[in-house]
Amino acid sequence: MTLPPKTVAVIGGGRMGAGIAQSFAAAGSVVTVVESGGEAAAAALDRIAAGLKRAEERGHLAESAEDVARRVAVVHAVDALPVDTELVVEAVPEDPALKSRLLKAVEEAVDDATVLATNTSSLSVTDLAAVLRRPDRFLGMHFFNPVPASTLVEIVIAPDTTPHTVQSALAWTKALGKQDVVVKDSPGFASSRLGLALGLEAIRMVEEGVAAPEAIDDAMRLGYKHPMGPLRLTDLVGLDVRLAIAEYLHATLGDRFAPPQLLRDKVARGELGHKTGQGFYTW
């Protein structure tokens, strides 16, 4: 039987961070979430508790939601992390400077046996590793939203990542009941690069009046057996998130990832998708 890490820390308690924390706690890990400020910390705990309650109602937990929740704590600073934490997953917004600063602080707070991971969906893992004293114990663990229900974890290997670090991440992914896809570090990895290419082309089709969002999504869902269409998925991911990834891939891979003006306009108007109630759909 593959076991999860005994102790896990998650940096950031937003939707992704809370989902990662919930998944490890449900698998048996003791989890510490780092979230700045009392209000943000309370919101993170509420997200985790609500997620656990839903999982319990669906029969997906081996114990009660309350028992699992007892294994989760929130601290307000990285230097409050347990030194012997086995795995730290950084899950803050896609800001390279913010991620680098926090990863550097994490490395100083834990011991040299700790595996460090970033949940970035597109940023260079190699560039993030450059701030670390020990880049050999660092890699990408790209989880998918919603984390508890998603099967995939994309394992992203940077040039200095050791085989031992990779094997640890693969074992922990299996312990969560998820499946790995291993890729070398490159802009957008495999999932974001291909997913974004489809999403941007779908947005261009709406922009050009080729078809309505519902028709485009139905074409991919019914014709290609996608679980949902690229525009509905864009709404769930967040149009602002998609725009940020597109801008990064445009800068690193060229004009084929240039964001459509329609995407820029919707983000400027605050139409960010599901989280604001309006994107390509009204929620």
N, C-alpha and C positions, 0 to 999 in steps of 0.2 A: 504494500500500500504506500503510495506517495503522500508524504506529509507536507502541509504548508509550513512556512516559517513560523517559529514560535512567537516572534515579535515583529511587528510591521509598523512603520510610520508612513503617513501620507501627508505630504505638504500641500495644503489647500483643501478646503472642505466644500467646494462648489459641487455642481452636479456630478462631474467626473470623479472628483476626489471622494465624495461621499459614497459613490457607487463602488469605488475600489475598496474603501474602508469596509463597507458592508460585506463585500464578497469575501475578503480575507477573514473578517470576524465570523461570518457564517461557516467558513471552512475550519475554524478553530483557533485562529491566530488572535493574540492580544494586540490591539491596534491603538496607536496614538496618532491623532490628527492634529496638525499644526494649523491654527487659524487665528489671525490677529484680531483682537478686540472681542469683548464679551458678546456683542450682538451677532457678529459673524460666527463665533463659536457655538452659540445657541442655535443658530440657523443650521449649521452643519450637523449638530446632533439631531435636530428635528428631521432633517433629510434622511439621515441614516435610520432613525426610528421608524419613519414612515415607510421607507423601503423594506425594512425588516418585517413590518406589519403586513405589507402586501405579499411578501414572500411566504409568510406564515399562512395567510389566508388561501394561498394557492397550493399549499402543501409542499413548498420547496425548502423548508427548514427541517433539520433533524432534531431541533430543540425549540423552545419557545423564543419568540422575538425578544422578550425581556431578558432572558438568559444570555442571548447573543449580545444584546446591547450592553450588558455589564462588562463585556470585554473591550469596550470602546471608551477612550478618554480623549479629551481635547486639551491641548496646551497652547499658550499664546506666543511661544517663541521657539525657534529651532534649538537653542541651547538648553531647553528643558527636556529634550528627547532622552530616553534611556540610552546610555553609552553602548550597550550590548545589543541594540536593535539589529536583527538579521537582515532586514530589507527596508530601504527607504524609497518610496515612490514620489517623485515630484509631480504635482498635478495642478500647477498654477496657470494663468492665462499665457497665450503664446507670445510672450515678450522675452526675447533672448537675454536682455540685460537683467531682468527680474529673475529668470531661471538661473542664470549664471551666478548671480549674487547669492541666491538661496542654496544652490548646490555647493558652493564654496563654504558657506556657513555650516551646512549639514556635515560635510566632510570633517570639519573641525570639531563637531559635536559628538561624533560616533567613533568607534574604534576601526582599525584597519580591516577587520573581518567583515564589516558590513557591506552588502551589495547596494549600490546606488543606481536608481533607474529614473528615467524621465518618461512621462506619458505624452510627450510632444507628438502631434499628428503630422508634422512636416518639417520642423526645424532640424538643422544639422546636429546630430548627436556628437559628431567629431568636434564641432566648434564648441559645444557645451562642455565637452570633456577637457578642453584646453585650459580651463581654470582650475582643474583638480590636480592635487599632488599625485594621486593614484588613479589615473584614468583606466587602468587595467580592470578595476572592479565596477565599471560604469557601463551602462547600455541603455537602449530604449526598450520600454515595455508599453506599447501603444494599445491601450484598452479602447473598447468601443461602447458607445452610448446606446441604450442604457447598460451599464456595466454588468449588473447582476444577471440580466437576461441574455446578454450577447455571448456568443460562443468563442469569438476570435480574440487572440492577443498577438499582435505583431511584434516579434522580437527583433530589434534593430542592433546590429553589431558594428561598432566603430573599429578602426584599425588597431587600437590598443586593448580592446576588450579580450580578456583571457577565455580560453575554453571552459575553465572552471566556473567563471561568472555566467557564461551562457548556459551551461548545464544546470546551474542553480535556478536560473530564471525559467528554463524549460520544465524542471521538476515542479516548481511552484505553480506554473501555469496549469500543469496537469492536475495538481492537487486542488485547484479551484474548479475542476471539471470543464476546463476550457481547452481549446485547440490552438496550437502555435503555428505561426508562419514565420520563418526565419529569413531575414533580408539583410543585405549589406547597407550601410548608411549611404543614402543618396537623397536628393531633394524630393520630399513627398513620399519616400519609401515606395511600397507597392500599392497599398490601399488608397492613401490620399491622392496619389498621383493619378491613378486610373479613375477613382471615384470623382475627383474634381474635373477631369477632362470630360466625363459624361455630363456632369452637372452644368458646367459652363456652356457646353453645346446646347443643352436643353434650354438654358436661359437665353441664348442667342436666338433660338427658334421662337420663343415667346416674343422677344424683341422685334423679330422680323415678321411677326404675324403668321408664322407657318401653322401654328395650332395653339389651342388653349392649353394651359397647364394640365388640366385633367386628361386631355387627349394624349399629350406627350407621355404622361405618367402611365396611363392605361396601355399605351403601346409597349412600353418596357415591361410592365407588370404581366400583361397577358401574352405578349409575343415572345419575351425573353425570360419569363418566369422570375423576374426580380421581385423580392418581397414587397417593395414599394418603389414608386417612380422616383427619378432623380430630383424633381422639384419639391415633392413632399418631403423627401429626405433632406433637401437643403433647408426647408423650413424647420425641421426638427433639429438639425445641426446648429442652425443659426446663420442668417445671411451675413452677419458681421464676421463670424468665424470663417465662413467660406471665402469672403473677400480677403481677409488677412492671409489665408493660405494661398489664394490665387496671386496676390501681390508678391508673396515670397517666391512662388514657383515661376512667375513671370520674370522676376529679377534673376533667378538662377538657371532657368531652362529655356527662356525665350518667349517670343510673341504668341506661341500657341496657347499659353496660359494667361494672356491678357484678360483682365476682368471686363465683361460686357458693361456698357454704360448703364443698362437697366439695373444690374446688381449694385453699382455704385449709387444710383439714384434712390433705390429702395433703402439702402443702409442710411443714406443721408436723411431720409424722411423718418427714420426710426422703425421701418417695417422689417423687423429682424426675424420674423417667423413665429413659431409657436410661442416663444417666451414673451412676445409683445402682443400676440393675438392677430397679427397680420403679417403675411409674407407673400408668397405666391397663392396662398390660401387664407381664408378667414377662419380663425380657430375659436 
